[in-house]
Amino acid sequence: MDISIIHSIWTIVLFVSFGGVVWWAFGKNRKARFEEDANMIFADEQPPKANPQGETKS
């Protein structure tokens, strides 16, 4: 077995793996979960509190 054959096989394995990851990431079954995860960073934010005069602090 020549080194070029090993490189060719390894390239094909990596290409198929990349395709699998892309298929997994963009699959319809995971869209809702990924959208929820993307918005998770905003879940902890508290709305600004109003002072007694009714104005918000910035």
mmCIF file as Biopython writes it, N, C-alpha, C and O atoms, coordinates in Angstrom:
data_model
#
loop_
_atom_site.group_PDB
_atom_site.id
_atom_site.type_symbol
_atom_site.label_atom_id
_atom_site.label_alt_id
_atom_site.label_comp_id
_atom_site.label_asym_id
_atom_site.label_entity_id
_atom_site.label_seq_id
_atom_site.pdbx_PDB_ins_code
_atom_site.Cartn_x
_atom_site.Cartn_y
_atom_site.Cartn_z
_atom_site.occupancy
_atom_site.B_iso_or_equiv
_atom_site.auth_seq_id
_atom_site.auth_asym_id
_atom_site.pdbx_PDB_model_num
ATOM 1   N N  . MET A ? 1  ? 0.849   -1.171 0.000  1.0 0.0 1  A 1 
ATOM 2   C CA . MET A ? 1  ? 0.000   0.000  0.000  1.0 0.0 1  A 1 
ATOM 3   C C  . MET A ? 1  ? 0.897   1.237  0.000  1.0 0.0 1  A 1 
ATOM 4   O O  . MET A ? 1  ? 1.738   1.417  0.881  1.0 0.0 1  A 1 
ATOM 5   N N  . ASP A ? 2  ? 0.702   2.062  -0.983 1.0 0.0 2  A 1 
ATOM 6   C CA . ASP A ? 2  ? 1.498   3.269  -1.160 1.0 0.0 2  A 1 
ATOM 7   C C  . ASP A ? 2  ? 0.944   4.399  -0.277 1.0 0.0 2  A 1 
ATOM 8   O O  . ASP A ? 2  ? -0.236  4.399  0.075  1.0 0.0 2  A 1 
ATOM 9   N N  . ILE A ? 3  ? 1.802   5.351  0.072  1.0 0.0 3  A 1 
ATOM 10  C CA . ILE A ? 3  ? 1.387   6.463  0.927  1.0 0.0 3  A 1 
ATOM 11  C C  . ILE A ? 3  ? 0.326   7.325  0.252  1.0 0.0 3  A 1 
ATOM 12  O O  . ILE A ? 3  ? -0.514  7.912  0.933  1.0 0.0 3  A 1 
ATOM 13  N N  . SER A ? 4  ? 0.353   7.411  -1.077 1.0 0.0 4  A 1 
ATOM 14  C CA . SER A ? 4  ? -0.652  8.218  -1.778 1.0 0.0 4  A 1 
ATOM 15  C C  . SER A ? 4  ? -2.046  7.595  -1.668 1.0 0.0 4  A 1 
ATOM 16  O O  . SER A ? 4  ? -3.046  8.314  -1.643 1.0 0.0 4  A 1 
ATOM 17  N N  . ILE A ? 5  ? -2.115  6.284  -1.603 1.0 0.0 5  A 1 
ATOM 18  C CA . ILE A ? 5  ? -3.407  5.613  -1.419 1.0 0.0 5  A 1 
ATOM 19  C C  . ILE A ? 5  ? -3.951  5.902  -0.022 1.0 0.0 5  A 1 
ATOM 20  O O  . ILE A ? 5  ? -5.146  6.141  0.147  1.0 0.0 5  A 1 
ATOM 21  N N  . ILE A ? 6  ? -3.079  5.879  0.963  1.0 0.0 6  A 1 
ATOM 22  C CA . ILE A ? 6  ? -3.492  6.190  2.337  1.0 0.0 6  A 1 
ATOM 23  C C  . ILE A ? 6  ? -3.995  7.628  2.413  1.0 0.0 6  A 1 
ATOM 24  O O  . ILE A ? 6  ? -5.011  7.892  3.056  1.0 0.0 6  A 1 
ATOM 25  N N  . HIS A ? 7  ? -3.300  8.558  1.765  1.0 0.0 7  A 1 
ATOM 26  C CA . HIS A ? 7  ? -3.737  9.956  1.750  1.0 0.0 7  A 1 
ATOM 27  C C  . HIS A ? 7  ? -5.086  10.098 1.052  1.0 0.0 7  A 1 
ATOM 28  O O  . HIS A ? 7  ? -5.939  10.866 1.497  1.0 0.0 7  A 1 
ATOM 29  N N  . SER A ? 8  ? -5.277  9.371  -0.025 1.0 0.0 8  A 1 
ATOM 30  C CA . SER A ? 8  ? -6.551  9.429  -0.751 1.0 0.0 8  A 1 
ATOM 31  C C  . SER A ? 8  ? -7.697  8.897  0.101  1.0 0.0 8  A 1 
ATOM 32  O O  . SER A ? 8  ? -8.770  9.498  0.150  1.0 0.0 8  A 1 
ATOM 33  N N  . ILE A ? 9  ? -7.470  7.781  0.764  1.0 0.0 9  A 1 
ATOM 34  C CA . ILE A ? 9  ? -8.504  7.204  1.629  1.0 0.0 9  A 1 
ATOM 35  C C  . ILE A ? 9  ? -8.811  8.146  2.785  1.0 0.0 9  A 1 
ATOM 36  O O  . ILE A ? 9  ? -9.975  8.338  3.137  1.0 0.0 9  A 1 
ATOM 37  N N  . TRP A ? 10 ? -7.788  8.730  3.370  1.0 0.0 10 A 1 
ATOM 38  C CA . TRP A ? 10 ? -7.971  9.654  4.489  1.0 0.0 10 A 1 
ATOM 39  C C  . TRP A ? 10 ? -8.751  10.894 4.040  1.0 0.0 10 A 1 
ATOM 40  O O  . TRP A ? 10 ? -9.593  11.394 4.785  1.0 0.0 10 A 1 
ATOM 41  N N  . THR A ? 11 ? -8.483  11.388 2.848  1.0 0.0 11 A 1 
ATOM 42  C CA . THR A ? 11 ? -9.218  12.532 2.309  1.0 0.0 11 A 1 
ATOM 43  C C  . THR A ? 11 ? -10.692 12.194 2.135  1.0 0.0 11 A 1 
ATOM 44  O O  . THR A ? 11 ? -11.557 13.007 2.458  1.0 0.0 11 A 1 
ATOM 45  N N  . ILE A ? 12 ? -10.980 11.021 1.635  1.0 0.0 12 A 1 
ATOM 46  C CA . ILE A ? 12 ? -12.372 10.600 1.452  1.0 0.0 12 A 1 
ATOM 47  C C  . ILE A ? 12 ? -13.072 10.451 2.795  1.0 0.0 12 A 1 
ATOM 48  O O  . ILE A ? 12 ? -14.226 10.853 2.940  1.0 0.0 12 A 1 
ATOM 49  N N  . VAL A ? 13 ? -12.388 9.881  3.774  1.0 0.0 13 A 1 
ATOM 50  C CA . VAL A ? 13 ? -12.969 9.720  5.113  1.0 0.0 13 A 1 
ATOM 51  C C  . VAL A ? 13 ? -13.299 11.084 5.713  1.0 0.0 13 A 1 
ATOM 52  O O  . VAL A ? 13 ? -14.379 11.268 6.273  1.0 0.0 13 A 1 
ATOM 53  N N  . LEU A ? 14 ? -12.382 12.035 5.602  1.0 0.0 14 A 1 
ATOM 54  C CA . LEU A ? 14 ? -12.623 13.369 6.154  1.0 0.0 14 A 1 
ATOM 55  C C  . LEU A ? 14 ? -13.746 14.088 5.410  1.0 0.0 14 A 1 
ATOM 56  O O  . LEU A ? 14 ? -14.549 14.783 6.032  1.0 0.0 14 A 1 
ATOM 57  N N  . PHE A ? 15 ? -13.811 13.932 4.100  1.0 0.0 15 A 1 
ATOM 58  C CA . PHE A ? 15 ? -14.874 14.557 3.315  1.0 0.0 15 A 1 
ATOM 59  C C  . PHE A ? 15 ? -16.238 14.000 3.706  1.0 0.0 15 A 1 
ATOM 60  O O  . PHE A ? 15 ? -17.194 14.760 3.863  1.0 0.0 15 A 1 
ATOM 61  N N  . VAL A ? 16 ? -16.337 12.699 3.864  1.0 0.0 16 A 1 
ATOM 62  C CA . VAL A ? 16 ? -17.599 12.079 4.272  1.0 0.0 16 A 1 
ATOM 63  C C  . VAL A ? 16 ? -17.966 12.511 5.689  1.0 0.0 16 A 1 
ATOM 64  O O  . VAL A ? 16 ? -19.138 12.764 5.971  1.0 0.0 16 A 1 
ATOM 65  N N  . SER A ? 17 ? -16.990 12.600 6.578  1.0 0.0 17 A 1 
ATOM 66  C CA . SER A ? 17 ? -17.252 13.056 7.943  1.0 0.0 17 A 1 
ATOM 67  C C  . SER A ? 17 ? -17.759 14.493 7.951  1.0 0.0 17 A 1 
ATOM 68  O O  . SER A ? 17 ? -18.704 14.815 8.671  1.0 0.0 17 A 1 
ATOM 69  N N  . PHE A ? 18 ? -17.142 15.351 7.160  1.0 0.0 18 A 1 
ATOM 70  C CA . PHE A ? 18 ? -17.580 16.739 7.059  1.0 0.0 18 A 1 
ATOM 71  C C  . PHE A ? 18 ? -19.012 16.810 6.531  1.0 0.0 18 A 1 
ATOM 72  O O  . PHE A ? 18 ? -19.831 17.570 7.047  1.0 0.0 18 A 1 
ATOM 73  N N  . GLY A ? 19 ? -19.305 16.028 5.521  1.0 0.0 19 A 1 
ATOM 74  C CA . GLY A ? 19 ? -20.666 15.986 4.985  1.0 0.0 19 A 1 
ATOM 75  C C  . GLY A ? 19 ? -21.671 15.525 6.030  1.0 0.0 19 A 1 
ATOM 76  O O  . GLY A ? 19 ? -22.784 16.047 6.095  1.0 0.0 19 A 1 
ATOM 77  N N  . GLY A ? 20 ? -21.290 14.556 6.844  1.0 0.0 20 A 1 
ATOM 78  C CA . GLY A ? 20 ? -22.171 14.086 7.907  1.0 0.0 20 A 1 
ATOM 79  C C  . GLY A ? 20 ? -22.440 15.148 8.956  1.0 0.0 20 A 1 
ATOM 80  O O  . GLY A ? 20 ? -23.570 15.293 9.423  1.0 0.0 20 A 1 
ATOM 81  N N  . VAL A ? 21 ? -21.416 15.886 9.326  1.0 0.0 21 A 1 
ATOM 82  C CA . VAL A ? 21 ? -21.587 16.959 10.312 1.0 0.0 21 A 1 
ATOM 83  C C  . VAL A ? 21 ? -22.479 18.058 9.747  1.0 0.0 21 A 1 
ATOM 84  O O  . VAL A ? 21 ? -23.347 18.569 10.455 1.0 0.0 21 A 1 
ATOM 85  N N  . VAL A ? 22 ? -22.283 18.427 8.497  1.0 0.0 22 A 1 
ATOM 86  C CA . VAL A ? 22 ? -23.123 19.449 7.866  1.0 0.0 22 A 1 
ATOM 87  C C  . VAL A ? 22 ? -24.568 18.972 7.792  1.0 0.0 22 A 1 
ATOM 88  O O  . VAL A ? 22 ? -25.484 19.738 8.093  1.0 0.0 22 A 1 
ATOM 89  N N  . TRP A ? 23 ? -24.785 17.732 7.399  1.0 0.0 23 A 1 
ATOM 90  C CA . TRP A ? 23 ? -26.136 17.170 7.330  1.0 0.0 23 A 1 
ATOM 91  C C  . TRP A ? 23 ? -26.786 17.174 8.714  1.0 0.0 23 A 1 
ATOM 92  O O  . TRP A ? 23 ? -27.967 17.497 8.846  1.0 0.0 23 A 1 
ATOM 93  N N  . TRP A ? 24 ? -26.023 16.818 9.737  1.0 0.0 24 A 1 
ATOM 94  C CA . TRP A ? 24 ? -26.543 16.795 11.103 1.0 0.0 24 A 1 
ATOM 95  C C  . TRP A ? 24 ? -26.901 18.211 11.566 1.0 0.0 24 A 1 
ATOM 96  O O  . TRP A ? 24 ? -27.957 18.422 12.163 1.0 0.0 24 A 1 
ATOM 97  N N  . ALA A ? 25 ? -26.025 19.173 11.292 1.0 0.0 25 A 1 
ATOM 98  C CA . ALA A ? 25 ? -26.232 20.534 11.781 1.0 0.0 25 A 1 
ATOM 99  C C  . ALA A ? 25 ? -27.407 21.227 11.099 1.0 0.0 25 A 1 
ATOM 100 O O  . ALA A ? 25 ? -28.113 22.008 11.737 1.0 0.0 25 A 1 
ATOM 101 N N  . PHE A ? 26 ? -27.624 20.959 9.840  1.0 0.0 26 A 1 
ATOM 102 C CA . PHE A ? 26 ? -28.671 21.645 9.100  1.0 0.0 26 A 1 
ATOM 103 C C  . PHE A ? 26 ? -29.920 20.798 8.904  1.0 0.0 26 A 1 
ATOM 104 O O  . PHE A ? 26 ? -30.779 21.142 8.092  1.0 0.0 26 A 1 
ATOM 105 N N  . GLY A ? 27 ? -30.028 19.705 9.629  1.0 0.0 27 A 1 
ATOM 106 C CA . GLY A ? 27 ? -31.207 18.856 9.527  1.0 0.0 27 A 1 
ATOM 107 C C  . GLY A ? 27 ? -32.447 19.537 10.095 1.0 0.0 27 A 1 
ATOM 108 O O  . GLY A ? 27 ? -32.347 20.354 11.010 1.0 0.0 27 A 1 
ATOM 109 N N  . LYS A ? 28 ? -33.601 19.204 9.559  1.0 0.0 28 A 1 
ATOM 110 C CA . LYS A ? 28 ? -34.855 19.822 9.991  1.0 0.0 28 A 1 
ATOM 111 C C  . LYS A ? 28 ? -35.198 19.480 11.436 1.0 0.0 28 A 1 
ATOM 112 O O  . LYS A ? 28 ? -35.839 20.277 12.120 1.0 0.0 28 A 1 
ATOM 113 N N  . ASN A ? 29 ? -34.788 18.328 11.902 1.0 0.0 29 A 1 
ATOM 114 C CA . ASN A ? 29 ? -35.124 17.905 13.264 1.0 0.0 29 A 1 
ATOM 115 C C  . ASN A ? 29 ? -34.429 18.743 14.325 1.0 0.0 29 A 1 
ATOM 116 O O  . ASN A ? 29 ? -34.906 18.807 15.458 1.0 0.0 29 A 1 
ATOM 117 N N  . ARG A ? 30 ? -33.336 19.376 13.999 1.0 0.0 30 A 1 
ATOM 118 C CA . ARG A ? 30 ? -32.560 20.109 14.992 1.0 0.0 30 A 1 
ATOM 119 C C  . ARG A ? 30 ? -32.729 21.622 14.902 1.0 0.0 30 A 1 
ATOM 120 O O  . ARG A ? 30 ? -32.153 22.351 15.710 1.0 0.0 30 A 1 
ATOM 121 N N  . LYS A ? 31 ? -33.497 22.104 13.947 1.0 0.0 31 A 1 
ATOM 122 C CA . LYS A ? 31 ? -33.639 23.542 13.743 1.0 0.0 31 A 1 
ATOM 123 C C  . LYS A ? 31 ? -34.215 24.229 14.979 1.0 0.0 31 A 1 
ATOM 124 O O  . LYS A ? 31 ? -33.690 25.256 15.408 1.0 0.0 31 A 1 
ATOM 125 N N  . ALA A ? 32 ? -35.271 23.687 15.552 1.0 0.0 32 A 1 
ATOM 126 C CA . ALA A ? 32 ? -35.901 24.308 16.722 1.0 0.0 32 A 1 
ATOM 127 C C  . ALA A ? 32 ? -34.937 24.341 17.904 1.0 0.0 32 A 1 
ATOM 128 O O  . ALA A ? 32 ? -34.864 25.340 18.620 1.0 0.0 32 A 1 
ATOM 129 N N  . ARG A ? 33 ? -34.211 23.274 18.106 1.0 0.0 33 A 1 
ATOM 130 C CA . ARG A ? 33 ? -33.267 23.231 19.228 1.0 0.0 33 A 1 
ATOM 131 C C  . ARG A ? 33 ? -32.159 24.250 19.049 1.0 0.0 33 A 1 
ATOM 132 O O  . ARG A ? 33 ? -31.792 24.939 20.001 1.0 0.0 33 A 1 
ATOM 133 N N  . PHE A ? 34 ? -31.620 24.356 17.834 1.0 0.0 34 A 1 
ATOM 134 C CA . PHE A ? 34 ? -30.531 25.296 17.597 1.0 0.0 34 A 1 
ATOM 135 C C  . PHE A ? 34 ? -31.012 26.741 17.686 1.0 0.0 34 A 1 
ATOM 136 O O  . PHE A ? 34 ? -30.258 27.608 18.130 1.0 0.0 34 A 1 
ATOM 137 N N  . GLU A ? 35 ? -32.251 27.022 17.272 1.0 0.0 35 A 1 
ATOM 138 C CA . GLU A ? 35 ? -32.785 28.374 17.425 1.0 0.0 35 A 1 
ATOM 139 C C  . GLU A ? 35 ? -32.962 28.714 18.900 1.0 0.0 35 A 1 
ATOM 140 O O  . GLU A ? 35 ? -32.693 29.840 19.318 1.0 0.0 35 A 1 
ATOM 141 N N  . GLU A ? 36 ? -33.412 27.750 19.677 1.0 0.0 36 A 1 
ATOM 142 C CA . GLU A ? 36 ? -33.548 27.965 21.120 1.0 0.0 36 A 1 
ATOM 143 C C  . GLU A ? 36 ? -32.181 28.206 21.757 1.0 0.0 36 A 1 
ATOM 144 O O  . GLU A ? 36 ? -32.034 29.093 22.597 1.0 0.0 36 A 1 
ATOM 145 N N  . ASP A ? 37 ? -31.192 27.426 21.364 1.0 0.0 37 A 1 
ATOM 146 C CA . ASP A ? 37 ? -29.843 27.607 21.896 1.0 0.0 37 A 1 
ATOM 147 C C  . ASP A ? 37 ? -29.255 28.953 21.493 1.0 0.0 37 A 1 
ATOM 148 O O  . ASP A ? 37 ? -28.531 29.571 22.273 1.0 0.0 37 A 1 
ATOM 149 N N  . ALA A ? 38 ? -29.559 29.411 20.286 1.0 0.0 38 A 1 
ATOM 150 C CA . ALA A ? 38 ? -29.032 30.692 19.819 1.0 0.0 38 A 1 
ATOM 151 C C  . ALA A ? 38 ? -29.611 31.853 20.621 1.0 0.0 38 A 1 
ATOM 152 O O  . ALA A ? 38 ? -28.930 32.857 20.827 1.0 0.0 38 A 1 
ATOM 153 N N  . ASN A ? 39 ? -30.845 31.732 21.071 1.0 0.0 39 A 1 
ATOM 154 C CA . ASN A ? 39 ? -31.488 32.802 21.834 1.0 0.0 39 A 1 
ATOM 155 C C  . ASN A ? 39 ? -31.262 32.676 23.333 1.0 0.0 39 A 1 
ATOM 156 O O  . ASN A ? 39 ? -31.694 33.543 24.093 1.0 0.0 39 A 1 
ATOM 157 N N  . MET A ? 40 ? -30.603 31.630 23.768 1.0 0.0 40 A 1 
ATOM 158 C CA . MET A ? 40 ? -30.382 31.399 25.189 1.0 0.0 40 A 1 
ATOM 159 C C  . MET A ? 40 ? -29.549 32.510 25.832 1.0 0.0 40 A 1 
ATOM 160 O O  . MET A ? 40 ? -29.715 32.795 27.018 1.0 0.0 40 A 1 
ATOM 161 N N  . ILE A ? 41 ? -28.672 33.128 25.077 1.0 0.0 41 A 1 
ATOM 162 C CA . ILE A ? 41 ? -27.819 34.179 25.632 1.0 0.0 41 A 1 
ATOM 163 C C  . ILE A ? 41 ? -28.643 35.368 26.108 1.0 0.0 41 A 1 
ATOM 164 O O  . ILE A ? 41 ? -28.214 36.091 27.007 1.0 0.0 41 A 1 
ATOM 165 N N  . PHE A ? 42 ? -29.808 35.582 25.527 1.0 0.0 42 A 1 
ATOM 166 C CA . PHE A ? 42 ? -30.646 36.714 25.887 1.0 0.0 42 A 1 
ATOM 167 C C  . PHE A ? 42 ? -31.624 36.392 27.010 1.0 0.0 42 A 1 
ATOM 168 O O  . PHE A ? 42 ? -32.322 37.293 27.475 1.0 0.0 42 A 1 
ATOM 169 N N  . ALA A ? 43 ? -31.701 35.166 27.454 1.0 0.0 43 A 1 
ATOM 170 C CA . ALA A ? 43 ? -32.698 34.748 28.439 1.0 0.0 43 A 1 
ATOM 171 C C  . ALA A ? 43 ? -32.458 35.345 29.820 1.0 0.0 43 A 1 
ATOM 172 O O  . ALA A ? 43 ? -33.417 35.535 30.568 1.0 0.0 43 A 1 
ATOM 173 N N  . ASP A ? 44 ? -31.213 35.648 30.187 1.0 0.0 44 A 1 
ATOM 174 C CA . ASP A ? 44 ? -30.919 36.134 31.525 1.0 0.0 44 A 1 
ATOM 175 C C  . ASP A ? 44 ? -31.047 37.648 31.663 1.0 0.0 44 A 1 
ATOM 176 O O  . ASP A ? 44 ? -30.952 38.168 32.775 1.0 0.0 44 A 1 
ATOM 177 N N  . GLU A ? 45 ? -31.256 38.359 30.580 1.0 0.0 45 A 1 
ATOM 178 C CA . GLU A ? 45 ? -31.309 39.809 30.655 1.0 0.0 45 A 1 
ATOM 179 C C  . GLU A ? 45 ? -32.572 40.265 31.375 1.0 0.0 45 A 1 
ATOM 180 O O  . GLU A ? 45 ? -33.664 39.750 31.133 1.0 0.0 45 A 1 
ATOM 181 N N  . GLN A ? 46 ? -32.402 41.235 32.260 1.0 0.0 46 A 1 
ATOM 182 C CA . GLN A ? 46 ? -33.517 41.831 32.975 1.0 0.0 46 A 1 
ATOM 183 C C  . GLN A ? 46 ? -33.879 43.146 32.284 1.0 0.0 46 A 1 
ATOM 184 O O  . GLN A ? 46 ? -32.990 43.870 31.838 1.0 0.0 46 A 1 
ATOM 185 N N  . PRO A ? 47 ? -35.163 43.460 32.191 1.0 0.0 47 A 1 
ATOM 186 C CA . PRO A ? 47 ? -35.532 44.748 31.594 1.0 0.0 47 A 1 
ATOM 187 C C  . PRO A ? 47 ? -35.064 45.886 32.488 1.0 0.0 47 A 1 
ATOM 188 O O  . PRO A ? 47 ? -34.984 45.715 33.704 1.0 0.0 47 A 1 
ATOM 189 N N  . PRO A ? 48 ? -34.754 47.037 31.917 1.0 0.0 48 A 1 
ATOM 190 C CA . PRO A ? 48 ? -34.291 48.156 32.749 1.0 0.0 48 A 1 
ATOM 191 C C  . PRO A ? 48 ? -35.394 48.601 33.704 1.0 0.0 48 A 1 
ATOM 192 O O  . PRO A ? 48 ? -36.570 48.643 33.344 1.0 0.0 48 A 1 
ATOM 193 N N  . LYS A ? 49 ? -34.989 48.930 34.922 1.0 0.0 49 A 1 
ATOM 194 C CA . LYS A ? 49 ? -35.957 49.352 35.936 1.0 0.0 49 A 1 
ATOM 195 C C  . LYS A ? 49 ? -36.209 50.855 35.791 1.0 0.0 49 A 1 
ATOM 196 O O  . LYS A ? 49 ? -35.300 51.628 35.489 1.0 0.0 49 A 1 
ATOM 197 N N  . ALA A ? 50 ? -37.450 51.241 36.012 1.0 0.0 50 A 1 
ATOM 198 C CA . ALA A ? 50 ? -37.820 52.655 35.933 1.0 0.0 50 A 1 
ATOM 199 C C  . ALA A ? 50 ? -37.569 53.303 37.288 1.0 0.0 50 A 1 
ATOM 200 O O  . ALA A ? 50 ? -37.775 52.688 38.334 1.0 0.0 50 A 1 
ATOM 201 N N  . ASN A ? 51 ? -37.122 54.559 37.251 1.0 0.0 51 A 1 
ATOM 202 C CA . ASN A ? 51 ? -36.954 55.291 38.506 1.0 0.0 51 A 1 
ATOM 203 C C  . ASN A ? 51 ? -38.310 55.880 38.904 1.0 0.0 51 A 1 
ATOM 204 O O  . ASN A ? 51 ? -39.257 55.780 38.124 1.0 0.0 51 A 1 
ATOM 205 N N  . PRO A ? 52 ? -38.437 56.477 40.066 1.0 0.0 52 A 1 
ATOM 206 C CA . PRO A ? 52 ? -39.743 56.970 40.533 1.0 0.0 52 A 1 
ATOM 207 C C  . PRO A ? 52 ? -40.414 57.959 39.580 1.0 0.0 52 A 1 
ATOM 208 O O  . PRO A ? 52 ? -41.640 58.066 39.585 1.0 0.0 52 A 1 
ATOM 209 N N  . GLN A ? 53 ? -39.656 58.677 38.772 1.0 0.0 53 A 1 
ATOM 210 C CA . GLN A ? 53 ? -40.256 59.631 37.844 1.0 0.0 53 A 1 
ATOM 211 C C  . GLN A ? 53 ? -40.756 58.940 36.573 1.0 0.0 53 A 1 
ATOM 212 O O  . GLN A ? 53 ? -41.332 59.602 35.710 1.0 0.0 53 A 1 
ATOM 213 N N  . GLY A ? 54 ? -40.554 57.658 36.439 1.0 0.0 54 A 1 
ATOM 214 C CA . GLY A ? 54 ? -41.027 56.915 35.290 1.0 0.0 54 A 1 
ATOM 215 C C  . GLY A ? 54 ? -40.055 56.889 34.130 1.0 0.0 54 A 1 
ATOM 216 O O  . GLY A ? 54 ? -40.401 56.415 33.048 1.0 0.0 54 A 1 
ATOM 217 N N  . GLU A ? 55 ? -38.852 57.386 34.331 1.0 0.0 55 A 1 
ATOM 218 C CA . GLU A ? 55 ? -37.850 57.375 33.271 1.0 0.0 55 A 1 
ATOM 219 C C  . GLU A ? 55 ? -36.940 56.172 33.464 1.0 0.0 55 A 1 
ATOM 220 O O  . GLU A ? 55 ? -36.675 55.755 34.592 1.0 0.0 55 A 1 
ATOM 221 N N  . THR A ? 56 ? -36.476 55.631 32.382 1.0 0.0 56 A 1 
ATOM 222 C CA . THR A ? 56 ? -35.547 54.508 32.478 1.0 0.0 56 A 1 
ATOM 223 C C  . THR A ? 56 ? -34.128 55.025 32.477 1.0 0.0 56 A 1 
ATOM 224 O O  . THR A ? 56 ? -33.812 56.019 31.822 1.0 0.0 56 A 1 
ATOM 225 N N  . LYS A ? 57 ? -33.282 54.344 33.211 1.0 0.0 57 A 1 
ATOM 226 C CA . LYS A ? 57 ? -31.865 54.702 33.235 1.0 0.0 57 A 1 
ATOM 227 C C  . LYS A ? 57 ? -31.175 54.043 32.062 1.0 0.0 57 A 1 
ATOM 228 O O  . LYS A ? 57 ? -31.494 52.913 31.693 1.0 0.0 57 A 1 
ATOM 229 N N  . SER A ? 58 ? -30.236 54.750 31.484 1.0 0.0 58 A 1 
ATOM 230 C CA . SER A ? 58 ? -29.494 54.156 30.378 1.0 0.0 58 A 1 
ATOM 231 C C  . SER A ? 58 ? -28.047 54.006 30.727 1.0 0.0 58 A 1 
ATOM 232 O O  . SER A ? 58 ? -27.262 53.521 29.912 1.0 0.0 58 A 1 
#
